[in-house]
Amino acid sequence: MELLPVPEVPEIREGDDLARVVTERFDLRPDDVVVVASTVVSKTEGRFADLADFPAGPRAREIASRLASISGEEKDPRFAQAVLEESTELLLEAPFLLTETKFGHVGVNAGIDRSNVPDSDVLLLPERPSESAARIRDGLPHGNPVVVTDTSGRPFRHGQTAVAIGWDGMYANRDWRGERDRDGRELGVTVQCVVDELAAAANLVAGEGAGGTPVVVVRDWSFGDHDGHDSVFRGVDSDLVRQALRGWTFDDA
């Protein structure tokens, strides 16, 4: 498998055609997978915002005040308001904001980004990332699969990695259940989230910060003949961590 950054991607503006940006700079093969950072997807979709667009309500002011007292740093209540408006559930209010976005992804601050946004205060995640992936895929010469990524922290581990928040043209998971291991034992629970693995692999060569590139092509990889499905975001009934968080509060006394 090869991971090939798409070279010389320009600063992306609202309305830009990402499929054209890729195909003008890269000769795609039919089995290539195109991995795109959510930041450039959001930019094409005009997901820029100023904090003035989010006048803070009482709850946002209370959250910002508590976070400021914990961190010792001033917090803008309008940012807390933006997080609330981009979320369906606030899992943690302290010591940071952990939320579920409207499309099901759980992450810090609803994925709102303050980096690489030269003309606005913040950049919001795409509203429906899998639909975004489908639109990009429609413009690619071979209808190549597309994965939209964002960087995310993980429970129980330091550091961030890229994960898939949207995809089209491929299953999210390889389902190994019912197959056999080398000793002949039947696999009962193994489901491999390949879109997350491709996202993380692509991020190794995409890079971070000012030197990063937002599009990576995955070449000579195939899904194989496994069954597949698209269940990535856990529902509350099967998410024991979320259930535990609902009963937990941060002690900042």
C-alpha positions as CSV (number, residue, x, y, z in Angstrom):
1,M,0.0,0.0,0.0
2,E,1.2,3.5,-0.8
3,L,0.2,6.8,0.8
4,L,0.6,9.7,-1.7
5,P,0.0,13.3,-0.7
6,V,-1.6,15.4,-3.4
7,P,0.9,18.1,-4.1
8,E,0.5,21.9,-4.2
9,V,-3.1,22.1,-3.0
10,P,-3.9,25.8,-2.9
11,E,-5.7,27.7,-0.1
12,I,-9.2,26.4,-0.4
13,R,-12.1,28.9,-0.6
14,E,-15.8,28.6,-0.3
15,G,-17.3,27.1,-3.5
16,D,-14.1,25.5,-4.7
17,D,-14.5,22.1,-6.4
18,L,-12.3,19.7,-4.3
19,A,-12.7,16.9,-6.9
20,R,-11.3,19.2,-9.5
21,V,-8.5,20.4,-7.2
22,V,-7.5,16.7,-6.8
23,T,-7.7,15.6,-10.4
24,E,-5.8,18.6,-11.7
25,R,-2.9,17.7,-9.5
26,F,-3.0,13.9,-9.4
27,D,-3.6,11.1,-11.9
28,L,-6.1,8.8,-10.0
29,R,-6.4,5.1,-10.7
30,P,-9.7,3.3,-10.4
31,D,-8.9,1.6,-7.1
32,D,-7.4,4.6,-5.3
33,V,-9.1,5.9,-2.2
34,V,-9.1,9.7,-1.6
35,V,-8.7,10.8,2.0
36,V,-9.6,14.5,2.6
37,A,-9.2,16.6,5.8
38,S,-12.5,18.0,7.0
39,T,-11.0,21.5,7.2
40,V,-10.9,21.9,3.5
41,V,-14.3,20.3,3.1
42,S,-15.7,22.8,5.6
43,K,-14.0,25.7,3.7
44,T,-15.6,24.7,0.4
45,E,-19.0,24.5,2.2
46,G,-18.7,28.0,3.8
47,R,-18.6,26.7,7.3
48,F,-16.6,29.8,8.5
49,A,-18.1,31.7,11.4
50,D,-17.3,34.6,13.6
51,L,-17.9,34.4,17.3
52,A,-20.3,37.4,17.0
53,D,-22.6,35.0,15.2
54,F,-23.1,33.2,18.6
55,P,-24.3,35.6,21.2
56,A,-23.9,33.8,24.5
57,G,-26.9,32.6,26.5
58,P,-26.9,31.9,30.2
59,R,-25.7,28.3,30.0
60,A,-22.8,29.3,27.7
61,R,-21.7,32.1,30.1
62,E,-21.9,29.7,33.0
63,I,-19.8,27.1,31.2
64,A,-17.2,29.6,30.1
65,S,-16.9,31.0,33.7
66,R,-16.4,27.5,35.1
67,L,-13.8,26.6,32.5
68,A,-12.0,29.9,33.2
69,S,-11.9,29.2,36.9
70,I,-10.5,25.7,36.3
71,S,-7.8,26.7,33.7
72,G,-6.9,30.2,35.0
73,E,-7.4,31.5,31.5
74,E,-10.2,33.7,30.2
75,K,-12.8,31.8,28.1
76,D,-15.0,33.4,25.5
77,P,-18.7,32.4,26.3
78,R,-19.5,32.9,22.6
79,F,-17.2,29.9,21.8
80,A,-19.1,27.8,24.3
81,Q,-22.4,28.9,22.7
82,A,-21.0,27.8,19.3
83,V,-20.2,24.4,20.7
84,L,-23.7,24.1,22.2
85,E,-25.3,25.0,18.9
86,E,-23.2,22.4,17.0
87,S,-24.0,19.6,19.4
88,T,-26.8,17.3,20.2
89,E,-25.5,16.3,23.7
90,L,-22.9,17.8,26.0
91,L,-21.2,14.8,27.7
92,L,-18.7,16.8,29.7
93,E,-18.9,20.5,30.7
94,A,-15.6,20.4,32.6
95,P,-12.6,20.3,32.5
96,F,-13.3,20.6,28.8
97,L,-16.3,20.4,26.5
98,L,-16.9,16.9,25.1
99,T,-19.9,16.7,22.8
100,E,-21.8,14.7,20.3
101,T,-22.1,16.4,17.0
102,K,-25.4,16.4,15.0
103,F,-24.0,13.7,12.7
104,G,-23.0,11.4,15.6
105,H,-19.3,12.0,16.2
106,V,-18.1,12.5,19.8
107,G,-15.2,14.9,20.2
108,V,-13.9,17.9,22.0
109,N,-15.6,21.3,21.3
110,A,-17.8,19.7,18.6
111,G,-14.8,19.7,16.4
112,I,-14.7,23.5,16.0
113,D,-11.4,24.6,14.7
114,R,-9.5,27.9,15.3
115,S,-6.4,26.9,13.2
116,N,-5.8,27.9,9.6
117,V,-8.9,30.1,9.4
118,P,-7.4,33.4,8.2
119,D,-10.5,35.4,7.7
120,S,-12.9,34.2,10.4
121,D,-12.8,33.3,14.1
122,V,-13.6,29.6,13.8
123,L,-14.3,26.8,11.3
124,L,-17.2,24.4,11.9
125,L,-17.2,20.8,10.9
126,P,-19.1,19.8,7.7
127,E,-22.8,19.5,8.6
128,R,-23.1,16.0,7.0
129,P,-19.6,14.7,6.2
130,S,-20.8,11.5,4.4
131,E,-22.9,13.6,2.0
132,S,-19.8,15.8,1.5
133,A,-17.8,12.7,0.7
134,A,-20.4,11.7,-1.8
135,R,-20.3,15.0,-3.6
136,I,-16.5,14.9,-3.9
137,R,-16.7,11.3,-5.2
138,D,-19.2,12.3,-7.9
139,G,-16.6,14.6,-9.4
140,L,-13.7,12.1,-9.4
141,P,-13.0,10.3,-12.7
142,H,-13.5,6.7,-11.4
143,G,-16.0,7.4,-8.7
144,N,-13.2,6.7,-6.2
145,P,-14.1,6.1,-2.6
146,V,-13.7,9.2,-0.4
147,V,-13.0,9.4,3.3
148,V,-13.4,12.7,5.2
149,T,-11.2,12.9,8.4
150,D,-10.7,14.9,11.5
151,T,-8.1,14.7,14.2
152,S,-9.4,13.5,17.6
153,G,-8.3,12.5,21.0
154,R,-9.1,9.0,22.4
155,P,-10.2,7.8,25.8
156,F,-7.4,6.2,27.9
157,R,-4.5,7.4,25.6
158,H,-2.5,10.6,25.1
159,G,-2.2,12.3,21.7
160,Q,-4.5,12.7,18.8
161,T,-5.0,10.7,15.6
162,A,-7.1,11.2,12.5
163,V,-10.5,9.4,12.4
164,A,-13.1,9.2,9.7
165,I,-16.2,11.4,10.2
166,G,-17.6,10.8,6.7
167,W,-17.1,8.3,3.8
168,D,-18.7,7.2,0.6
169,G,-18.0,4.5,-2.0
170,M,-16.9,1.9,0.5
171,Y,-18.0,0.2,3.7
172,A,-16.7,1.6,6.9
173,N,-15.9,-1.7,8.5
174,R,-14.6,-5.2,7.6
175,D,-16.7,-7.7,9.4
176,W,-14.6,-10.7,10.4
177,R,-17.3,-12.4,12.5
178,G,-17.9,-15.9,11.5
179,E,-14.4,-16.3,9.9
180,R,-11.7,-18.4,11.5
181,D,-8.4,-17.6,13.0
182,R,-5.2,-19.6,12.2
183,D,-6.1,-22.1,14.9
184,G,-9.6,-22.6,13.4
185,R,-11.4,-20.7,16.1
186,E,-14.5,-18.8,15.0
187,L,-14.2,-15.0,15.4
188,G,-17.2,-13.7,17.3
189,V,-16.6,-9.9,17.9
190,T,-13.9,-8.7,15.5
191,V,-15.1,-5.8,13.3
192,Q,-12.2,-3.7,11.8
193,C,-13.0,0.0,11.2
194,V,-11.0,0.4,8.0
195,V,-12.1,4.0,7.4
196,D,-10.5,5.0,10.7
197,E,-7.3,3.0,9.9
198,L,-7.1,4.7,6.5
199,A,-7.6,8.1,8.1
200,A,-4.8,7.5,10.6
201,A,-2.5,6.1,7.9
202,A,-3.1,9.1,5.6
203,N,-2.5,11.5,8.5
204,L,1.0,10.2,8.9
205,V,2.0,11.7,5.5
206,A,-0.5,14.6,5.5
207,G,1.2,16.1,8.5
208,E,-0.1,18.8,10.9
209,G,0.2,22.5,11.3
210,A,1.5,24.9,8.6
211,G,3.3,22.2,6.7
212,G,0.4,19.8,6.2
213,T,-1.3,18.8,3.1
214,P,-5.1,18.2,3.2
215,V,-5.5,15.4,0.6
216,V,-3.8,12.0,0.5
217,V,-4.4,9.2,-2.0
218,V,-4.3,5.6,-0.7
219,R,-3.0,3.3,-3.5
220,D,-2.9,-0.5,-3.8
221,W,-5.3,-1.2,-0.9
222,S,-8.4,-3.2,-1.2
223,F,-11.3,-4.0,1.0
224,G,-11.2,-7.7,0.2
225,D,-14.1,-10.1,0.1
226,H,-15.2,-9.6,3.7
227,D,-18.7,-8.6,4.6
228,G,-19.0,-4.9,5.5
229,H,-21.2,-2.4,7.2
230,D,-21.3,1.3,8.2
231,S,-22.0,1.3,11.9
232,V,-19.2,3.4,13.3
233,F,-20.8,5.8,15.8
234,R,-22.0,3.9,18.9
235,G,-25.6,4.3,20.0
236,V,-26.1,5.3,23.7
237,D,-27.5,1.8,24.6
238,S,-24.2,0.1,23.6
239,D,-21.8,2.9,24.7
240,L,-20.9,2.1,28.3
241,V,-18.4,5.0,28.5
242,R,-21.1,7.5,27.6
243,Q,-23.5,6.0,30.1
244,A,-20.8,6.3,32.8
245,L,-20.1,9.9,31.8
246,R,-23.8,10.8,32.2
247,G,-23.5,9.9,35.8
248,W,-20.1,11.6,36.5
249,T,-19.3,15.2,37.4
250,F,-15.9,16.9,37.5
251,D,-14.8,18.0,41.0
252,D,-13.1,21.3,40.7
253,A,-13.5,22.3,44.3
